[in-house]
Structures are given as C-alpha cells and as structure tokens.
C-alpha cells in the first residue's frame, strides 16, 4: 500500500534529490526517499544484531568463573593490535 505524505527539504537536499532523478539513479524523489528510509531501517537492524551479540558476549563473560579468566601480562599486545586495526578502518 502506498501512502501519500508531504515532506519538506532544504534547498540543498532538494537539489541533490532532483539531480539523482535526472541522472537516473532513481525514478523519482519519492523513490529516493524510500531508498534512504530502507537504508536506515537496514542499518538499524544491523546495529541491533551487533548489540544483541555484544549483550550475549557480556552475559557469557559474567557467567564465567573468575578462575577461568585469561590473565594478561605486560607483553600481551592484544589491545594495541585492536587499536591498530580500528585506526585503519576510520
């Protein structure tokens, strides 16, 4: 079902949307807006999945007896390695 609604844009956003339609990237401004909403919905689902995974990891960690924790010493570079990998993705 299609629902008609009114949307207001800034001049910048309106020009961008018109340009995308003229380029053929989408059939209409309405379809461009729908694509943007779909992308936001997908990103939200992905974020929720990641948070659910992190929640499960934290719960599992909380249920792990302290005697089973892995001890780290000053030679362990795990956190430095993670920081380095994260800096490459930014």
Biopython code that builds the backbone (N, CA, C, O; Angstrom):
import numpy as np
from Bio.PDB.StructureBuilder import StructureBuilder

atoms = [
    (1, "UNK", "N", (0.843, -1.166, 0.000)),
    (1, "UNK", "CA", (0.000, 0.000, 0.000)),
    (1, "UNK", "C", (0.898, 1.242, 0.000)),
    (1, "UNK", "O", (1.897, 1.301, 0.717)),
    (2, "UNK", "N", (0.537, 2.195, -0.787)),
    (2, "UNK", "CA", (1.267, 3.456, -0.857)),
    (2, "UNK", "C", (0.485, 4.515, -0.095)),
    (2, "UNK", "O", (-0.730, 4.642, -0.247)),
    (3, "UNK", "N", (1.203, 5.270, 0.727)),
    (3, "UNK", "CA", (0.590, 6.349, 1.497)),
    (3, "UNK", "C", (1.216, 7.658, 1.048)),
    (3, "UNK", "O", (2.439, 7.787, 0.995)),
    (4, "UNK", "N", (0.389, 8.602, 0.733)),
    (4, "UNK", "CA", (0.867, 9.908, 0.289)),
    (4, "UNK", "C", (1.104, 10.784, 1.512)),
    (4, "UNK", "O", (0.281, 10.836, 2.426)),
    (5, "UNK", "N", (2.251, 11.474, 1.513)),
    (5, "UNK", "CA", (2.576, 12.363, 2.616)),
    (5, "UNK", "C", (3.343, 13.564, 2.076)),
    (5, "UNK", "O", (3.843, 13.531, 0.952)),
    (6, "UNK", "N", (3.434, 14.593, 2.855)),
    (6, "UNK", "CA", (4.159, 15.786, 2.457)),
    (6, "UNK", "C", (5.490, 15.825, 3.197)),
    (6, "UNK", "O", (5.554, 15.609, 4.407)),
    (7, "UNK", "N", (6.547, 16.106, 2.445)),
    (7, "UNK", "CA", (7.887, 16.182, 3.023)),
    (7, "UNK", "C", (8.503, 17.510, 2.609)),
    (7, "UNK", "O", (8.365, 17.936, 1.462)),
    (8, "UNK", "N", (9.177, 18.158, 3.540)),
    (8, "UNK", "CA", (9.877, 19.408, 3.235)),
    (8, "UNK", "C", (11.376, 19.158, 3.220)),
    (8, "UNK", "O", (11.899, 18.432, 4.066)),
    (9, "UNK", "N", (12.070, 19.761, 2.256)),
    (9, "UNK", "CA", (13.514, 19.616, 2.118)),
    (9, "UNK", "C", (14.185, 20.973, 2.216)),
    (9, "UNK", "O", (13.573, 22.008, 1.952)),
    (10, "UNK", "N", (15.445, 20.951, 2.597)),
    (10, "UNK", "CA", (16.247, 22.157, 2.426)),
    (10, "UNK", "C", (16.538, 22.278, 0.937)),
    (10, "UNK", "O", (16.384, 21.308, 0.195)),
    (11, "UNK", "N", (16.947, 23.431, 0.503)),
    (11, "UNK", "CA", (17.278, 23.630, -0.917)),
    (11, "UNK", "C", (18.385, 22.650, -1.336)),
    (11, "UNK", "O", (18.330, 22.061, -2.416)),
    (12, "UNK", "N", (19.354, 22.492, -0.496)),
    (12, "UNK", "CA", (20.483, 21.575, -0.784)),
    (12, "UNK", "C", (19.987, 20.151, -1.001)),
    (12, "UNK", "O", (20.370, 19.497, -1.971)),
    (13, "UNK", "N", (19.142, 19.676, -0.106)),
    (13, "UNK", "CA", (18.629, 18.312, -0.220)),
    (13, "UNK", "C", (17.740, 18.162, -1.454)),
    (13, "UNK", "O", (17.799, 17.146, -2.147)),
    (14, "UNK", "N", (16.927, 19.166, -1.722)),
    (14, "UNK", "CA", (16.043, 19.117, -2.879)),
    (14, "UNK", "C", (16.849, 19.065, -4.178)),
    (14, "UNK", "O", (16.526, 18.291, -5.079)),
    (15, "UNK", "N", (17.883, 19.877, -4.276)),
    (15, "UNK", "CA", (18.729, 19.880, -5.470)),
    (15, "UNK", "C", (19.412, 18.526, -5.659)),
    (15, "UNK", "O", (19.494, 18.012, -6.774)),
    (16, "UNK", "N", (19.894, 17.961, -4.567)),
    (16, "UNK", "CA", (20.535, 16.643, -4.636)),
    (16, "UNK", "C", (19.545, 15.596, -5.130)),
    (16, "UNK", "O", (19.872, 14.798, -6.009)),
    (17, "UNK", "N", (18.350, 15.592, -4.576)),
    (17, "UNK", "CA", (17.330, 14.621, -4.967)),
    (17, "UNK", "C", (16.970, 14.777, -6.442)),
    (17, "UNK", "O", (16.874, 13.784, -7.163)),
    (18, "UNK", "N", (16.773, 16.008, -6.892)),
    (18, "UNK", "CA", (16.452, 16.246, -8.299)),
    (18, "UNK", "C", (17.587, 15.773, -9.211)),
    (18, "UNK", "O", (17.348, 15.202, -10.275)),
    (19, "UNK", "N", (18.817, 16.020, -8.777)),
    (19, "UNK", "CA", (19.978, 15.598, -9.566)),
    (19, "UNK", "C", (20.006, 14.072, -9.711)),
    (19, "UNK", "O", (20.279, 13.559, -10.796)),
    (20, "UNK", "N", (19.725, 13.353, -8.632)),
    (20, "UNK", "CA", (19.725, 11.888, -8.668)),
    (20, "UNK", "C", (18.641, 11.360, -9.600)),
    (20, "UNK", "O", (18.843, 10.363, -10.294)),
    (21, "UNK", "N", (17.505, 12.021, -9.613)),
    (21, "UNK", "CA", (16.432, 11.621, -10.523)),
    (21, "UNK", "C", (16.862, 11.896, -11.962)),
    (21, "UNK", "O", (16.665, 11.054, -12.838)),
    (22, "UNK", "N", (17.448, 13.069, -12.212)),
    (22, "UNK", "CA", (17.890, 13.417, -13.566)),
    (22, "UNK", "C", (18.974, 12.467, -14.071)),
    (22, "UNK", "O", (19.020, 12.144, -15.258)),
    (23, "UNK", "N", (19.854, 12.018, -13.155)),
    (23, "UNK", "CA", (20.917, 11.082, -13.527)),
    (23, "UNK", "C", (20.375, 9.678, -13.780)),
    (23, "UNK", "O", (21.055, 8.843, -14.377)),
    (24, "UNK", "N", (19.161, 9.424, -13.327)),
    (24, "UNK", "CA", (18.578, 8.094, -13.482)),
    (24, "UNK", "C", (18.900, 7.156, -12.337)),
    (24, "UNK", "O", (18.638, 5.956, -12.431)),
    (25, "UNK", "N", (19.466, 7.681, -11.253)),
    (25, "UNK", "CA", (19.788, 6.851, -10.087)),
    (25, "UNK", "C", (18.532, 6.299, -9.428)),
    (25, "UNK", "O", (18.553, 5.236, -8.807)),
    (26, "UNK", "N", (17.443, 7.039, -9.573)),
    (26, "UNK", "CA", (16.153, 6.585, -9.062)),
    (26, "UNK", "C", (15.058, 7.198, -9.926)),
    (26, "UNK", "O", (15.275, 8.195, -10.614)),
    (27, "UNK", "N", (13.892, 6.591, -9.879)),
    (27, "UNK", "CA", (12.798, 7.001, -10.765)),
    (27, "UNK", "C", (12.170, 8.325, -10.363)),
    (27, "UNK", "O", (11.689, 9.073, -11.215)),
    (28, "UNK", "N", (12.173, 8.616, -9.061)),
    (28, "UNK", "CA", (11.515, 9.830, -8.580)),
    (28, "UNK", "C", (12.101, 10.218, -7.230)),
    (28, "UNK", "O", (12.836, 9.452, -6.605)),
    (29, "UNK", "N", (11.761, 11.418, -6.800)),
    (29, "UNK", "CA", (12.188, 11.856, -5.467)),
    (29, "UNK", "C", (11.580, 10.939, -4.414)),
    (29, "UNK", "O", (12.230, 10.629, -3.416)),
    (30, "UNK", "N", (10.356, 10.506, -4.622)),
    (30, "UNK", "CA", (9.713, 9.587, -3.673)),
    (30, "UNK", "C", (10.497, 8.286, -3.537)),
    (30, "UNK", "O", (10.673, 7.775, -2.431)),
    (31, "UNK", "N", (10.966, 7.753, -4.663)),
    (31, "UNK", "CA", (11.723, 6.504, -4.586)),
    (31, "UNK", "C", (13.081, 6.727, -3.925)),
    (31, "UNK", "O", (13.589, 5.845, -3.232)),
    (32, "UNK", "N", (13.669, 7.905, -4.139)),
    (32, "UNK", "CA", (14.931, 8.232, -3.474)),
    (32, "UNK", "C", (14.746, 8.271, -1.958)),
    (32, "UNK", "O", (15.562, 7.735, -1.208)),
    (33, "UNK", "N", (13.668, 8.909, -1.523)),
    (33, "UNK", "CA", (13.369, 8.978, -0.087)),
    (33, "UNK", "C", (13.118, 7.577, 0.457)),
    (33, "UNK", "O", (13.586, 7.240, 1.545)),
    (34, "UNK", "N", (12.382, 6.759, -0.290)),
    (34, "UNK", "CA", (12.114, 5.380, 0.146)),
    (34, "UNK", "C", (13.417, 4.592, 0.275)),
    (34, "UNK", "O", (13.588, 3.826, 1.223)),
    (35, "UNK", "N", (14.342, 4.779, -0.682)),
    (35, "UNK", "CA", (15.642, 4.104, -0.604)),
    (35, "UNK", "C", (16.405, 4.521, 0.654)),
    (35, "UNK", "O", (17.016, 3.691, 1.326)),
    (36, "UNK", "N", (16.361, 5.809, 0.958)),
    (36, "UNK", "CA", (17.033, 6.305, 2.158)),
    (36, "UNK", "C", (16.440, 5.713, 3.420)),
    (36, "UNK", "O", (17.170, 5.343, 4.339)),
    (37, "UNK", "N", (15.130, 5.622, 3.469)),
    (37, "UNK", "CA", (14.462, 5.042, 4.637)),
    (37, "UNK", "C", (14.805, 3.559, 4.758)),
    (37, "UNK", "O", (15.058, 3.065, 5.856)),
    (38, "UNK", "N", (14.812, 2.848, 3.621)),
    (38, "UNK", "CA", (15.176, 1.425, 3.638)),
    (38, "UNK", "C", (16.586, 1.230, 4.167)),
    (38, "UNK", "O", (16.845, 0.320, 4.954)),
    (39, "UNK", "N", (17.500, 2.096, 3.729)),
    (39, "UNK", "CA", (18.888, 2.004, 4.200)),
    (39, "UNK", "C", (18.966, 2.228, 5.709)),
    (39, "UNK", "O", (19.676, 1.506, 6.408)),
    (40, "UNK", "N", (18.239, 3.224, 6.211)),
    (40, "UNK", "CA", (18.219, 3.480, 7.652)),
    (40, "UNK", "C", (17.651, 2.287, 8.419)),
    (40, "UNK", "O", (18.152, 1.924, 9.483)),
    (41, "UNK", "N", (16.598, 1.681, 7.862)),
    (41, "UNK", "CA", (15.999, 0.514, 8.514)),
    (41, "UNK", "C", (16.995, -0.643, 8.561)),
    (41, "UNK", "O", (17.098, -1.335, 9.574)),
    (42, "UNK", "N", (17.729, -0.854, 7.465)),
    (42, "UNK", "CA", (18.727, -1.923, 7.413)),
    (42, "UNK", "C", (19.857, -1.660, 8.407)),
    (42, "UNK", "O", (20.283, -2.564, 9.126)),
    (43, "UNK", "N", (20.335, -0.424, 8.444)),
    (43, "UNK", "CA", (21.399, -0.069, 9.387)),
    (43, "UNK", "C", (20.953, -0.288, 10.828)),
    (43, "UNK", "O", (21.729, -0.757, 11.660)),
    (44, "UNK", "N", (19.706, 0.051, 11.115)),
    (44, "UNK", "CA", (19.182, -0.146, 12.471)),
    (44, "UNK", "C", (19.126, -1.632, 12.819)),
    (44, "UNK", "O", (19.472, -2.023, 13.934)),
    (45, "UNK", "N", (18.695, -2.450, 11.878)),
    (45, "UNK", "CA", (18.656, -3.899, 12.116)),
    (45, "UNK", "C", (20.053, -4.446, 12.351)),
    (45, "UNK", "O", (20.256, -5.283, 13.231)),
    (46, "UNK", "N", (21.017, -3.978, 11.568)),
    (46, "UNK", "CA", (22.401, -4.425, 11.741)),
    (46, "UNK", "C", (22.944, -4.001, 13.101)),
    (46, "UNK", "O", (23.618, -4.775, 13.781)),
    (47, "UNK", "N", (22.645, -2.764, 13.488)),
    (47, "UNK", "CA", (23.089, -2.265, 14.795)),
    (47, "UNK", "C", (22.484, -3.089, 15.926)),
    (47, "UNK", "O", (23.172, -3.441, 16.884)),
    (48, "UNK", "N", (21.198, -3.393, 15.807)),
    (48, "UNK", "CA", (20.524, -4.204, 16.824)),
    (48, "UNK", "C", (21.127, -5.597, 16.905)),
    (48, "UNK", "O", (21.261, -6.149, 17.997)),
    (49, "UNK", "N", (21.495, -6.178, 15.756)),
    (49, "UNK", "CA", (22.114, -7.506, 15.748)),
    (49, "UNK", "C", (23.485, -7.465, 16.431)),
    (49, "UNK", "O", (23.833, -8.368, 17.192)),
    (50, "UNK", "N", (24.249, -6.425, 16.155)),
    (50, "UNK", "CA", (25.566, -6.284, 16.789)),
    (50, "UNK", "C", (25.410, -6.115, 18.296)),
    (50, "UNK", "O", (26.119, -6.749, 19.078)),
    (51, "UNK", "N", (24.474, -5.253, 18.696)),
    (51, "UNK", "CA", (24.255, -5.040, 20.135)),
    (51, "UNK", "C", (23.779, -6.315, 20.821)),
    (51, "UNK", "O", (24.172, -6.596, 21.954)),
    (52, "UNK", "N", (22.933, -7.091, 20.138)),
    (52, "UNK", "CA", (22.473, -8.358, 20.713)),
    (52, "UNK", "C", (23.647, -9.305, 20.892)),
    (52, "UNK", "O", (23.747, -9.987, 21.911)),
    (53, "UNK", "N", (24.535, -9.350, 19.906)),
    (53, "UNK", "CA", (25.726, -10.193, 20.023)),
    (53, "UNK", "C", (26.630, -9.749, 21.158)),
    (53, "UNK", "O", (27.164, -10.573, 21.900)),
    (54, "UNK", "N", (26.796, -8.441, 21.287)),
    (54, "UNK", "CA", (27.624, -7.920, 22.377)),
    (54, "UNK", "C", (26.985, -8.225, 23.724)),
    (54, "UNK", "O", (27.678, -8.564, 24.683)),
    (55, "UNK", "N", (25.676, -8.104, 23.793)),
    (55, "UNK", "CA", (24.956, -8.408, 25.033)),
    (55, "UNK", "C", (25.174, -9.858, 25.436)),
    (55, "UNK", "O", (25.427, -10.156, 26.603)),
    (56, "UNK", "N", (25.076, -10.756, 24.463)),
    (56, "UNK", "CA", (25.300, -12.180, 24.745)),
    (56, "UNK", "C", (26.725, -12.433, 25.197)),
    (56, "UNK", "O", (26.958, -13.242, 26.095)),
    (57, "UNK", "N", (27.684, -11.748, 24.582)),
    (57, "UNK", "CA", (29.084, -11.916, 24.971)),
    (57, "UNK", "C", (29.316, -11.444, 26.407)),
    (57, "UNK", "O", (30.038, -12.082, 27.173)),
    (58, "UNK", "N", (28.699, -10.330, 26.756)),
    (58, "UNK", "CA", (28.831, -9.813, 28.122)),
    (58, "UNK", "C", (28.180, -10.770, 29.115)),
    (58, "UNK", "O", (28.742, -11.055, 30.172)),
    (59, "UNK", "N", (26.994, -11.262, 28.769)),
    (59, "UNK", "CA", (26.319, -12.224, 29.658)),
    (59, "UNK", "C", (27.161, -13.480, 29.857)),
    (59, "UNK", "O", (27.286, -13.982, 30.975)),
    (60, "UNK", "N", (27.737, -13.984, 28.769)),
    (60, "UNK", "CA", (28.586, -15.174, 28.872)),
    (60, "UNK", "C", (29.791, -14.882, 29.754)),
    (60, "UNK", "O", (30.190, -15.714, 30.569)),
    (61, "UNK", "N", (30.368, -13.699, 29.585)),
    (61, "UNK", "CA", (31.534, -13.315, 30.399)),
    (61, "UNK", "C", (31.146, -13.235, 31.876)),
    (61, "UNK", "O", (31.903, -13.666, 32.746)),
    (62, "UNK", "N", (29.967, -12.684, 32.153)),
    (62, "UNK", "CA", (29.518, -12.569, 33.538)),
    (62, "UNK", "C", (29.279, -13.935, 34.182)),
    (62, "UNK", "O", (29.363, -14.080, 35.402)),
    (63, "UNK", "N", (28.983, -14.921, 33.356)),
    (63, "UNK", "CA", (28.733, -16.267, 33.882)),
    (63, "UNK", "C", (30.009, -17.096, 33.970)),
    (63, "UNK", "O", (29.988, -18.213, 34.488)),
    (64, "UNK", "N", (31.113, -16.562, 33.472)),
    (64, "UNK", "CA", (32.385, -17.270, 33.521)),
    (64, "UNK", "C", (33.016, -17.070, 34.904)),
    (64, "UNK", "O", (33.183, -15.940, 35.361)),
    (65, "UNK", "N", (33.358, -18.168, 35.552)),
    (65, "UNK", "CA", (34.013, -18.029, 36.863)),
    (65, "UNK", "C", (35.344, -17.291, 36.724)),
    (65, "UNK", "O", (36.061, -17.466, 35.739)),
    (66, "UNK", "N", (35.657, -16.484, 37.700)),
    (66, "UNK", "CA", (36.891, -15.701, 37.670)),
    (66, "UNK", "C", (38.118, -16.591, 37.520)),
    (66, "UNK", "O", (39.116, -16.178, 36.930)),
    (67, "UNK", "N", (38.051, -17.789, 38.040)),
    (67, "UNK", "CA", (39.197, -18.701, 37.935)),
    (67, "UNK", "C", (39.481, -19.106, 36.487)),
    (67, "UNK", "O", (40.569, -19.597, 36.187)),
    (68, "UNK", "N", (38.514, -18.904, 35.588)),
    (68, "UNK", "CA", (38.709, -19.252, 34.179)),
    (68, "UNK", "C", (39.121, -18.051, 33.327)),
    (68, "UNK", "O", (39.320, -18.193, 32.120)),
    (69, "UNK", "N", (39.250, -16.873, 33.936)),
    (69, "UNK", "CA", (39.683, -15.704, 33.181)),
    (69, "UNK", "C", (41.107, -15.921, 32.683)),
    (69, "UNK", "O", (41.916, -16.579, 33.338)),
    (70, "UNK", "N", (41.397, -15.363, 31.526)),
    (70, "UNK", "CA", (42.750, -15.445, 30.973)),
    (70, "UNK", "C", (43.529, -14.244, 31.491)),
    (70, "UNK", "O", (43.134, -13.094, 31.296)),
    (71, "UNK", "N", (44.617, -14.528, 32.140)),
    (71, "UNK", "CA", (45.448, -13.461, 32.685)),
    (71, "UNK", "C", (46.300, -12.849, 31.577)),
    (71, "UNK", "O", (46.827, -13.557, 30.719)),
    (72, "UNK", "N", (46.424, -11.539, 31.608)),
    (72, "UNK", "CA", (47.262, -10.842, 30.638)),
    (72, "UNK", "C", (48.475, -10.295, 31.366)),
    (72, "UNK", "O", (48.386, -9.893, 32.526)),
    (73, "UNK", "N", (49.604, -10.280, 30.680)),
    (73, "UNK", "CA", (50.793, -9.673, 31.277)),
    (73, "UNK", "C", (51.230, -8.480, 30.439)),
    (73, "UNK", "O", (50.584, -8.145, 29.446)),
    (74, "UNK", "N", (52.316, -7.846, 30.833)),
    (74, "UNK", "CA", (52.763, -6.630, 30.156)),
    (74, "UNK", "C", (53.233, -6.886, 28.726)),
    (74, "UNK", "O", (53.376, -5.939, 27.953)),
    (75, "UNK", "N", (53.478, -8.148, 28.357)),
    (75, "UNK", "CA", (53.915, -8.474, 26.994)),
    (75, "UNK", "C", (52.747, -8.730, 26.039)),
    (75, "UNK", "O", (52.944, -8.893, 24.835)),
    (76, "UNK", "N", (51.550, -8.764, 26.581)),
    (76, "UNK", "CA", (50.380, -9.036, 25.751)),
    (76, "UNK", "C", (50.033, -7.778, 24.953)),
    (76, "UNK", "O", (49.871, -6.703, 25.532)),
    (77, "UNK", "N", (49.921, -7.904, 23.642)),
    (77, "UNK", "CA", (49.670, -6.760, 22.765)),
    (77, "UNK", "C", (48.250, -6.762, 22.188)),
    (77, "UNK", "O", (47.974, -6.043, 21.228)),
    (78, "UNK", "N", (47.359, -7.556, 22.758)),
    (78, "UNK", "CA", (46.028, -7.689, 22.203)),
    (78, "UNK", "C", (45.333, -6.332, 22.016)),
    (78, "UNK", "O", (44.822, -6.053, 20.932)),
    (79, "UNK", "N", (45.307, -5.500, 23.036)),
    (79, "UNK", "CA", (44.608, -4.219, 22.941)),
    (79, "UNK", "C", (45.295, -3.277, 21.954)),
    (79, "UNK", "O", (44.625, -2.527, 21.245)),
    (80, "UNK", "N", (46.616, -3.311, 21.907)),
    (80, "UNK", "CA", (47.331, -2.499, 20.923)),
    (80, "UNK", "C", (47.002, -2.957, 19.508)),
    (80, "UNK", "O", (46.827, -2.132, 18.611)),
    (81, "UNK", "N", (46.917, -4.269, 19.306)),
    (81, "UNK", "CA", (46.572, -4.814, 17.991)),
    (81, "UNK", "C", (45.167, -4.373, 17.578)),
    (81, "UNK", "O", (44.942, -4.005, 16.425)),
    (82, "UNK", "N", (44.230, -4.409, 18.516)),
    (82, "UNK", "CA", (42.852, -3.996, 18.233)),
    (82, "UNK", "C", (42.806, -2.512, 17.896)),
    (82, "UNK", "O", (42.147, -2.113, 16.936)),
    (83, "UNK", "N", (43.499, -1.694, 18.678)),
    (83, "UNK", "CA", (43.524, -0.259, 18.400)),
    (83, "UNK", "C", (44.092, 0.021, 17.009)),
    (83, "UNK", "O", (43.588, 0.883, 16.288)),
    (84, "UNK", "N", (45.135, -0.706, 16.640)),
    (84, "UNK", "CA", (45.754, -0.525, 15.330)),
    (84, "UNK", "C", (44.777, -0.898, 14.210)),
    (84, "UNK", "O", (44.673, -0.179, 13.216)),
    (85, "UNK", "N", (44.073, -2.000, 14.364)),
    (85, "UNK", "CA", (43.096, -2.415, 13.351)),
    (85, "UNK", "C", (41.959, -1.413, 13.239)),
    (85, "UNK", "O", (41.510, -1.100, 12.136)),
    (86, "UNK", "N", (41.492, -0.911, 14.377)),
    (86, "UNK", "CA", (40.401, 0.066, 14.358)),
    (86, "UNK", "C", (40.833, 1.366, 13.703)),
    (86, "UNK", "O", (40.047, 1.994, 12.993)),
    (87, "UNK", "N", (42.062, 1.773, 13.930)),
    (87, "UNK", "CA", (42.536, 3.026, 13.332)),
    (87, "UNK", "C", (42.626, 2.915, 11.817)),
    (87, "UNK", "O", (42.522, 3.925, 11.120)),
    (88, "UNK", "N", (42.817, 1.715, 11.296)),
    (88, "UNK", "CA", (42.890, 1.514, 9.842)),
    (88, "UNK", "C", (41.517, 1.602, 9.205)),
    (88, "UNK", "O", (41.416, 1.891, 8.012)),
    (89, "UNK", "N", (40.443, 1.359, 9.971)),
    (89, "UNK", "CA", (39.090, 1.395, 9.408)),
    (89, "UNK", "C", (38.455, 2.772, 9.513)),
    (89, "UNK", "O", (37.388, 2.997, 8.942)),
    (90, "UNK", "N", (39.070, 3.677, 10.212)),
    (90, "UNK", "CA", (38.490, 5.023, 10.379)),
    (90, "UNK", "C", (38.760, 5.895, 9.194)),
    (90, "UNK", "O", (38.344, 7.053, 9.173)),
]
sb = StructureBuilder()
sb.init_structure("model")
sb.init_model(0)
sb.init_chain("A")
sb.init_seg("    ")
for serial, (resi, resn, name, xyz) in enumerate(atoms, 1):
    if name == "N":
        sb.init_residue(resn, " ", resi, " ")
    sb.init_atom(name, np.array(xyz, "f"), 0.0, 1.0, " ", f" {name:<3s}", serial, name[0])
structure = sb.get_structure()
